[in-house]
Amino acid sequence: MYLLLVEDNPTDRMVIQARLRRAFPGAQILAADDPIGLNEHLKRDGCDIVITDYWLGWSDGLSVLQRVRERWPRSRVIMLTGNGGEEVVAGAFKHGLYQYLLKPDGFDELAAVTGAAIESKRREDFHELMAMIVNSIPDGVYTVDSAGTITAINAAARRMYGYADVEIVGLTNEILLPAGWRNEIRRQHERALDGEIVPRFPTLQVRSDGAEIPVAMTILPMRDADGAVSNVVCIATAIAAVTREASVASARDESHPPRHASHLSIH
């Protein structure tokens, strides 16, 4: 975790650094008190949190904010100001400011605000990592909520179905289901919404051009932080062919396996 402090007042800089070290002993705290120091730090590959004074003898906090956001778009920037007006603050938020604090009372709030900024950055990093993982999966993956609305879709699914994110997210998942198979797929979604894992079964899906494509589908319950299921995850793998008999047999409850395994046909 890297924190950069941009402050040319030596007393304020010493006070802020001491507070940050106490609050975040594991963080690497950098400091810039002149334009040369700031330029050197901006050569780094990244920085998680930047804390800058608004009034600097050689620049101002808004300029620092703009430079930081250009170099590190995902950094959280906190601005300290002694007498910044509403217009200054409004302009800073337009350029991506995370939070501002008034001096000197803001020193007491700085550790808490910085902690919140760190947590916000960690959540964003985690979500970006998960998105990279999901988009690296070769199978088509999309999520559907309890109302049947598509809430997310990965890169492989976009290629498989021929849709862009903006064209499909927010629409009903029935656009992916052949009319004759919708009731069957709805039943499998309901099983997953009840918390059950629906094992891989063959079925058909519909591309954006209307063509039907055979897939092997797995449907998983997607639990939130409280353990409630509000979405299901559909994982689709393209296969060569599928028959209705194969789909019906494979989608049965695992506790009642089909007698004639030869009916299952995933190619």
C-alpha positions in Angstrom: 0.0 0.0 0.0 1.5 3.3 -1.1 0.5 6.7 0.2 1.8 10.0 -1.3 1.7 13.2 0.7 2.0 16.5 -1.3 2.6 19.2 1.3 5.1 22.1 1.3 4.5 23.3 4.8 7.1 21.4 6.9 5.1 21.5 10.1 1.9 20.2 8.5 3.9 17.6 6.6 5.5 16.3 9.8 2.1 16.2 11.7 0.3 14.4 8.8 3.1 11.9 8.3 3.2 11.0 12.0 -0.6 10.4 12.0 -0.4 8.3 8.9 2.4 6.2 10.2 0.5 5.5 13.5 -2.7 4.6 11.6 -1.1 2.6 8.8 2.1 1.1 10.0 2.4 -1.3 7.0 2.0 1.4 4.4 4.9 3.0 2.5 4.4 6.8 3.0 6.0 9.0 0.3 6.3 12.8 0.5 6.7 15.6 -2.1 7.3 19.1 -1.0 8.3 20.6 -4.4 7.6 20.1 -8.1 10.7 18.1 -8.6 9.7 15.6 -5.9 6.2 15.3 -7.2 7.5 14.7 -10.8 9.8 11.9 -9.5 7.0 10.2 -7.6 4.7 10.4 -10.6 7.1 8.2 -12.5 6.1 5.3 -10.3 3.8 2.7 -11.8 1.1 3.4 -9.3 0.1 4.9 -6.0 -3.0 4.0 -4.0 -3.8 7.2 -2.0 -2.6 10.8 -2.6 -3.1 13.4 0.0 -2.5 17.0 -1.2 -2.7 20.4 0.3 -4.7 22.9 -1.9 -2.4 25.8 -1.3 1.1 25.0 -2.4 3.8 27.6 -3.0 4.6 26.2 -6.4 1.2 24.9 -7.5 -2.3 24.1 -6.2 -4.2 21.0 -5.2 -6.5 21.0 -8.2 -3.5 20.9 -10.6 -2.0 18.1 -8.5 -5.3 16.2 -8.6 -5.5 16.5 -12.4 -1.9 15.3 -12.8 -2.4 12.4 -10.4 -5.6 11.3 -12.1 -4.0 11.4 -15.5 -1.1 9.3 -14.3 -2.9 7.0 -11.9 -6.6 7.1 -12.8 -7.7 4.7 -10.0 -5.8 6.5 -7.2 -7.9 8.0 -4.4 -7.1 11.7 -3.9 -7.8 13.5 -0.6 -7.4 17.3 -0.5 -6.6 19.4 2.5 -7.5 23.1 2.4 -7.5 26.0 4.8 -9.9 28.2 3.0 -10.9 26.6 -0.3 -14.3 27.8 -1.4 -17.3 25.8 -2.7 -16.3 26.5 -6.3 -12.9 25.0 -5.8 -14.3 21.9 -4.1 -17.0 21.5 -6.8 -14.3 21.7 -9.5 -12.1 19.2 -7.6 -15.0 16.6 -7.4 -15.6 17.0 -11.1 -12.0 15.9 -11.7 -12.3 12.8 -9.5 -11.5 14.0 -5.9 -12.3 11.3 -3.3 -12.7 13.7 -0.3 -11.6 17.0 1.0 -10.9 18.1 4.6 -10.6 21.6 6.1 -7.4 22.5 8.0 -6.7 22.2 10.9 -9.7 20.2 12.2 -9.4 17.8 9.2 -6.2 16.4 10.7 -8.3 14.6 13.2 -10.4 13.0 10.5 -7.6 12.2 8.1 -6.8 8.7 9.3 -10.5 7.6 9.1 -11.0 9.2 5.6 -7.7 7.6 4.4 -8.8 4.2 5.8 -12.1 4.5 3.9 -10.2 5.5 0.7 -7.9 2.4 1.1 -10.9 0.1 1.6 -12.6 1.7 -1.5 -9.4 1.1 -3.6 -9.1 -2.5 -2.3 -12.7 -3.2 -3.3 -12.1 -1.8 -6.8 -8.9 -3.8 -7.2 -10.7 -7.0 -6.1 -13.6 -6.4 -8.5 -11.2 -5.6 -11.4 -9.3 -8.8 -10.6 -12.5 -10.9 -10.5 -13.6 -9.3 -13.8 -10.2 -10.3 -15.4 -10.6 -13.8 -14.1 -14.2 -14.2 -15.4 -13.3 -12.7 -18.7 -10.4 -15.2 -19.0 -12.7 -18.1 -18.7 -13.3 -19.7 -22.2 -16.9 -20.7 -21.3 -19.7 -18.3 -21.7 -20.7 -16.9 -18.2 -23.7 -14.6 -17.5 -25.8 -13.8 -14.4 -29.5 -13.6 -14.2 -31.5 -12.1 -11.3 -34.8 -13.4 -9.8 -36.8 -11.4 -12.3 -35.0 -13.0 -15.2 -32.9 -10.0 -16.1 -29.3 -10.4 -17.3 -27.1 -8.5 -14.9 -23.6 -9.3 -16.2 -21.9 -11.2 -19.0 -18.3 -12.2 -19.7 -16.3 -11.8 -22.9 -16.7 -15.4 -24.0 -20.5 -15.2 -23.7 -20.6 -12.0 -25.7 -18.7 -13.7 -28.5 -20.9 -16.9 -28.2 -24.2 -14.9 -28.3 -23.1 -12.1 -30.5 -24.0 -9.2 -28.2 -22.1 -6.3 -26.6 -22.5 -5.5 -22.9 -24.7 -2.5 -23.6 -27.0 -4.5 -25.9 -27.8 -7.3 -23.4 -27.2 -6.3 -19.8 -30.5 -5.2 -18.4 -32.6 -7.3 -20.8 -34.6 -10.4 -20.1 -32.7 -13.6 -20.4 -35.5 -15.0 -22.6 -33.8 -13.4 -25.6 -31.2 -16.3 -25.2 -33.9 -19.0 -24.8 -35.7 -20.8 -27.7 -39.4 -20.5 -27.2 -39.9 -24.3 -26.8 -37.2 -24.6 -24.1 -38.1 -21.6 -21.9 -40.2 -23.4 -19.3 -37.5 -26.0 -18.8 -34.7 -23.4 -18.3 -36.9 -21.3 -16.0 -37.3 -24.5 -13.8 -33.6 -24.9 -13.6 -33.2 -21.1 -12.7 -35.7 -21.6 -9.9 -33.7 -24.5 -8.5 -30.6 -22.4 -8.4 -32.5 -19.4 -6.9 -33.6 -21.9 -4.1 -29.9 -22.5 -3.4 -29.4 -25.7 -5.5 -26.5 -26.3 -7.9 -27.9 -27.4 -11.2 -25.3 -29.7 -12.8 -24.3 -29.6 -16.4 -27.1 -30.4 -18.9 -27.4 -30.0 -22.6 -29.8 -27.4 -24.0 -30.2 -24.8 -26.7 -29.6 -21.0 -26.7 -30.3 -18.3 -29.2 -27.7 -16.0 -30.8 -28.4 -12.3 -31.6 -28.9 -13.3 -35.2 -31.6 -15.8 -34.3 -29.5 -18.9 -34.8 -29.9 -21.7 -32.2 -26.7 -23.0 -30.7 -26.3 -26.2 -28.6 -24.6 -25.7 -25.3 -23.9 -27.6 -22.1 -25.3 -25.5 -19.2 -24.4 -25.4 -15.5 -26.5 -23.1 -13.2 -25.1 -22.0 -9.9 -26.7 -19.9 -7.0 -24.9 -16.6 -6.5 -24.9 -15.6 -2.8 -24.5 -12.1 -1.4 -22.6 -11.2 1.8 -25.6 -12.3 3.9 -25.9 -15.7 2.1 -29.1 -14.8 0.2 -29.4 -15.9 -3.4 -30.5 -13.0 -5.6 -28.8 -14.0 -8.9 -27.9 -17.2 -10.6 -24.7 -17.8 -12.7 -25.2 -19.6 -16.0 -22.1 -21.3 -17.5 -22.5 -22.3 -21.1 -20.1 -24.5 -23.1 -20.6 -24.9 -26.8 -21.2 -28.5 -27.9 -21.8 -30.1 -31.3 -25.4 -31.2 -30.9 -28.2 -31.6 -28.3 -31.6 -33.5 -28.2 -34.5 -32.7 -26.0 -34.3 -36.2 -24.6 -30.7 -35.6 -23.5 -31.6 -32.2 -22.0 -34.6 -33.5 -20.0 -32.7 -36.6 -18.7 -29.6 -34.6 -17.7 -31.5 -31.8 -15.9 -33.2 -34.2 -13.5 -32.4 -34.1 -9.8 -29.1 -35.9 -9.1 -31.0 -37.9 -6.4 -33.1 -39.4 -9.3 -30.7 -40.3 -12.0 -32.0 -41.5 -15.4 -32.2 -45.3 -15.9 -31.0 -45.1 -19.5 -27.7 -43.3 -19.5 -27.5 -43.8 -23.3 -30.1 -41.0 -23.6 -27.5 -38.4 -22.4 -25.8 -37.1 -25.5 -23.3 -34.2 -25.1 -21.0 -34.1 -28.1 
